[in-house]
Each structure stands twice: as structure tokens, then as C-alpha cells.
Amino acid sequence: MLEDAPPPAPPTISAREFGRMPDGRIVREHVLDNGRGLRLHAIDYGGIVRALHCADRDGRDGNVVLGFANLADYLERNPNFGTLVGRFANRIAGGRFTLDGAVHQLSVNDGSNSLHGGAVGFGKRCWDVEPLGVGADGSVSLALALTSEDGDQGYPGRLRVDVRYTLTAANEWRIDYRATSDRATVVNLTNHSYFNLACGGSILDHVLTLHARRFTEIDAALIPTRIAEVAGTPFDFRMPRAIGERIRDGAEQLLRARGYDHNWILDDDGAATPLRRAARLDDPASGRVLEIETTEPGVQCYAGNQLDGRLVGSEGRTFRQSDGVCLETQHFPDSPNRPDFPSTVLRPGETFRSTTVHRFATLARDAAR
């Protein structure tokens, strides 16, 4: 059984100065607290979720995402800790795509590819952030807005993006995305938080479930080549498995990415709502559980393969390989060049909408997964 939550307190929202941009602009940190043990810290720069606190099975509070203590680290060396990613999350092969007969050359920042929107993606912009206060249902929300001009990083169209972070009374962190454009363009938005439910050390003992029977295999540049079945491979997380159980078994797909950095194609579970089950992450030691639902067709699981011990986090710990895992709900990598993948095209008069819900709980010591 899931253990009872602590007695609720009134939800709150507050803000403070976190730092200043090189041009003098103030970057604020906004703190959402649902009064039930879930607390989110987000900053104007990059829409970054700098910290996300929840209790373990014994009621001890801890930060379950990787982040930095100061703005300078986010400006100078951030590997997308907590960022809002756009205009296009993940990779676009060769940094180009063709739309309605026109070729669009993008900013290239990952070898020959464009990654997470290019050299100056949305995670490196200052967003307009406003508190929305406390709702009648006990939720507390923050509104983030950004306008990306026509030609930004090579993308066509003036894109208006609105994102809402909400903490609910059910200990959920909900992200709602909305975007419109005045020209045909492509859009793929996500949040790039690195989770560690133990609040330190490796995530290799975390137990992962992915509701997906297929994934996209990749080439040496991490670009999808084909859709494959997970059955009989180290990519089969349909039943709960420790992330580290097979991560070093020598499979070619794992060698290419130095671990897990792949897109899983989520199953259609026939749910009555647009949200479908995406993932579940358990930390047996702390008892923390994270369940993710989304309207997106895929989830990119990245096990922190590039962390190399050169970064120091907000708790004073160095971050090494597999010290965090990203579960990025999104459309598939390189979709603009793959007509067989779900479309990421957004046209004038249309509205892009997407929702992802992260639900936190704790599992009793004697409870089975």
C-alpha cells in the first residue's frame, strides 16, 4: 500500500532574486508549495526546474532533480538540467528539414545535427514568468511565456509558447504546453529534468517501467534508423527492472549511446482520457515513486551518460555518469524528416497542446511493486 501523505498545510507561492544576467536583467526563483510535501523551484532563465522536493517513506524531505546552486553554472555549463526544451526537443538529422517544399537550415550544435532547438534553444532564454496563485482545488500554478521570432535558430514562423507548471493537491507536478505560429513550422516541446529519487548517488538501482513494446533504434549520431520491438533486448522495461541491470551488456545500441539515450514509442492503452501511461520510476531505498502520464506519443529515456564528474550540484555533490535519469515526454527524434513518424508540423490557425503529469508517492517497506 502507498503510505498516507502528511497532514496538509495551505499551498503557497513565493519568489526571490536568484541572480542577474550579464546585461543586468534579474532572474527570479519561484517556489510552488502544495502544502502536502511537494515543492518546486523554477527560475525565469530557461524555465528551469532547479529543485523539486518531496518526502521519502519516512517523511524526510529531499530534492529529486539535479540542479545548480547559482545562475552562473546554468549560464556557463548546464547540460539541460531542468530546462524547457524547444523549439524542437531532441535531434534533427543534418540540422535541416523540408516543409512544404522549402528547405530550412537550423542551428547545428551536436556534431552535424541540431539538438534541443539549436545553440540558443528555449532552455537558454529568459521566459516571462508570472504566478497564477492558488486554485479552488488547492493547486498552485506558474505561467511561463516566450515568443520565438521567425527565423530563430533557422525555424520558420513567429512562435508563441505558453507553459504552465502546476502542483496539485494529489502530489502531482503537471506541465501544460500551448503554442501557435503565424507560419507553418515544426514544434516538439518537453522538460529536461534529471531525476534521482534517492537524492544522491547513482540511479542504476532505480527500478524503471516503460509502457512501450517498441523503440527507435539509432545510428552512430543517435538519429533514429528504424522502429524495433523491445522484446528480447535490454530495452524491454515493460516489466519493472533496475536501470543498471542490463545497461552494460555490450549491445550495439547501448554502445552507440554509451547507455540508454533512446526514444520509446508509448503503447496506446485505450484510456478514456488523452493521457496515457508513460513510465514509472521506483527507488527501493527511499520508497519514493514517480509515475508519468502524457499526451505525447513517446518518451526519451536518457540515463545521464555524458555526466563525467566535472559538475557540482546544489547539494555540493559532483555529478557522474548515471547520477540522474531523464524521462522526456515528446514526439520522436528527427520527426520532421520522417513522414512515417507522428507529425510535428504546426500550421497557422492551429494550436499545439501537450500535457505531462508527474505523480509522486511513497511505497511502504513491505509493499510489492
N, C-alpha and C positions, 0 to 999 in steps of 0.2 A: 504494500500500500504506500501511496505517497503521503508523506508526513504533513500534518497541519501547518499552515503558514502562521507566523507570529501575529499577535493582535494588531489590527491596522491602526495607522496614525493618519492624520489628514495629509493628502497629497500636496506637494509644494513644487514651485518652480522658482529658480533664482539665477542670477548672473553676476559675473565679476570680470574684471580685465585679466586676460590670460597673457597678453604680450602685445607687441606692436610690429607691424610690417616695416620693411626697410623705408617705405615712404611715409611712415608715421601713423598709418591707419591703425586704430585699436582693434584687436582681435579679442572677442569676449568668449568666455566659457559659460555655457548654460547648463544648469543642473536640474534634471527632472527626477522627482522622487515620488513614487506611487504610494508611499506610506506603508507598504507591505513587504519591504525588504528589497525592492528593485530600484536602482538609482543609476541614471545615465548622465554622463558628462559629454557634451558636444561643443565644439568650437566653430566659430564662423569660417575659419580657414579650412577649405576642403569639405565642409560639413562633417568633419572628422569626429567620430565617436572615440574620445580619448580614454574613457574608462566606463565600465559597466559593472556595477556592484550587485551581488546577490549573496544570500546566505547558503552555507553548506548544511548538511543534515543535522549538525549540532548547533546551528544558529550563528555560526561565525561568518562575519561579512568578508567578502573578498572580491577583487577585481578580476573578471573573467575574460578580458580582452587585452591584447598587447598595445602599449602606447608609450608616449614620452611625457616627461615632466615639464617641458618647456617648448615654446614656439620655435626656437632656433632649430631644434632637432627635426621638427616637422618640415621646416623650410629647406633644410640642407640635406637630409639623409633619409627621408621617410620611404620605406618600401610599401607604401599604400596602407599603413596601419590605419584602419577605421575610416578610410576615405569614401566619399560618394563618387562613384566612377562613372564617367561619361566623356564625350558624347557616345562612345561605344566601348562597353566593357569587353575585356579580353582582346584577342589578336585579330587583325585583318591582314591577310597574306599580302606581302609586297607593298603594304601601305597604300593600296589603291582598290577601287571598286568602280563598276559601271552601273549607272542608274539612268533609265530612260534614254539610253544611247550615249550619255555623256560620261567620260572617264574622270574620276575625282582622285587626285593625288593627295594623300594625307601626310601629316607629320609622322616621320619614321623614328622610332625610339627603342626598338627591340630587334637588333640586327637589321634585317630588311623589312621588318613588319612594323605595323602601328599597334601599340599596346595601350589599353585603357584610355583611349581618346587622344593619344599623342603626347608630345613633350610637355605640353601645358594643358593637361586634361582637367576635368572638373575638380579633381582632388587637390589641385594646386591653385584654386580660385577662392576668393573671399565671397561667400554667399551672404545674401540678405537674410538675416535670421530674426524671427520675432516669436515671443512666447504667445501661445493661444490660451493659456490658463488651464483651469480645472473644469472638466466637463461634469454634467449632471450624473454621469455613470461612474464618477470617481477617477476617470482617466485624466492624464496631463499631457499636453502636446506642445510641440515646437514646429513652426513653419519655416522652411528654408526655400529661397527662390534664387534663380540665376538665369541670366539671359546670355546665350551664346550667339554671337553675331554671324551673319552669313560669311562663309569662308574661314571661320575659326578652325584652326588645325587642318584646313582643307575640306571641311564638311560644308555641304550646301545648306542654305536656309538659315533664317534667324529663328533660333530655337528658344522657347521659353520653358523653363523647367521649374516645377513646384514639387517639393518633397515635404512630407510630414512625418516626424518622429512622434510616436505616442507610446506611453506606458499605461497599460490598463490595470484595472483592479484585479485581474486574473494573472498578474505577473507575466504579462506579455510585452515585448517590445515589437511594435508594429511599424512598418515603413510603408507609406503610400506614395507612389510616384505618379506624376502627371506631366505631360509635355505636349506642346503644339509647335508647329513650324509654318512659315509662310511659303516655303518651297519643299518639294519632295526631298527627303533626306533619310538617313538611317539612324536608329536610336536603340541603345541597349544600356540600361542603367542598373547599377547594383551598389551594394555596400560591401566594402572590402575588409571587414573586421577579422582579425585573427583571434580565434577563441582558444582559451586554455581554462577549462573548468576547475583545474587544480590550483589555479592562480600562481603557477610557477612550475619549473621543470619541464619535462617532455610531455607531449600529448600521445606518445606511441602506445601508452596503456589505456587511453580513452577508447571506449567501445563505440563503434560507428555503425549506424544502419542507414542505407540509402535505398529509397523506394524506386529502384531502377533496374530493369533487366538488360538495358543496353547502355553503351557509352561510345564516345567518338575516339577512335584511335588517332594517334598523332604522328607526324614526321619529325625529323631532327630539329625543325624550327618550331615545334609544338603547334603546328597547324593541323586541323583535322584532315584525315585522309578517307576514312570510311566509318560507317556505323557497325559496331560489333556487339555480340552478345557477351554479357559478363560471366555467364556460366562456365565453370572450369578455369577461370582466370583469377589473378589477385585482385580484380576489380569487382568481384562479387561480394557486395555488402548487403544483399537482400536479407540475410540473417545477421544479427549483431556479431561483429568481430572487432578485435583490437586493431587499431590502425597499424601498429607495428608488427602484426602477426606475419604479414607477407610482403612488407614494403621493401625488403632486401633479398627477395628470392631470385633476382637475376633476370626477370622477364624483360624483354627488349623494350616494351612500353614504359616500364619503370626506369630503366637505364636512360632512356631519352629525356625524361623529365627530372631525373635524379630523385625519383619518388613519385608521389601522387600529385599531378597537376593536370587533371583531365576533366572533361565535361561528361556528366551522366545525364541520360535522357530519362526524365521522370515518367513513371507509369501513369496512365490515366486510371485513377482508382474509382471512377464512377461516382464521386462525391456529389452531393446535391448543391454544394456551393462552388464558386470558381476556385477556391483554394484547394490545392492538392497536397498530400503529404510529400515532403521532400527528404528530410533527414532527421535522425535522432542521434544525439551525442551524449554518452554517459561517462562520468568519471567515477569509477567504483570507489576510489579512496575517499572523496569528499561527499559522495552521494548526489552531487549536482547532475541535473538532467536538462538538456536543451532539445526541444522539438521544434522543427521548422516546417511551416506550410507556406505555399506560394502560388501565385497565378502564373508564374513563369514556367516554360517547358523544360528547363534544365537547371543543373546545379554544378558549378565548378568547384571541385574539392582540391584544395592546394594545401599540402602539409608542411609549409614553411621550408621548402627545400633549399632556398637561397640564403637563409639566415646563417651567418658564419661567425657569430661571437663578437662582431665589431660594434654592435649597437647595444646601448644600455637603456633599459626601460625606466618607467616612472617609479618602480619599486627598487631601483638600484641593481637589478639583475641584468646580466648580459643575455642576449637572445641568440640561441644556437639553432641549428637545423632541427626541425620538428618540435620547436617550442610553442608553436601555435598552428591551428588549422583553420583555413578559410572555407566557408560553405556559401559560395556566392551564387544566389539565385539569379538566373539570367537566361537570355537566348544563347544559342550555340556560338562558339568562336567562328569567325570568318563567314558568318551567315550572309553578308552582302554578296559574296562570291559563290554562294551555294544555293541555287534555286530549289534544291531538294530539302533544305532546312526550313524551319518556320521563318516566315518573313519578318525582317526588322524595319521595313520601309514605313515611313510616316509621311502622309501627304497633307497638303493644306486642307483645312476643314475637318481633319481627323484629330482625335485626341489619344495619345499614348497613355495607357493606365496600367499600373502594376502594383501588386501588394505582396509583401512578405511579412509573416508573423513568426517571431521567435518566442517560444513559450518556455519559461524556466520553472523548475520544480526540484524537489529533492526526493531521493529514494531511501527508504529505511534500510538499515544494515542487513536485515534478514529477508528483504524483498527480492524476488527474482526479477530479472529484466523482462 
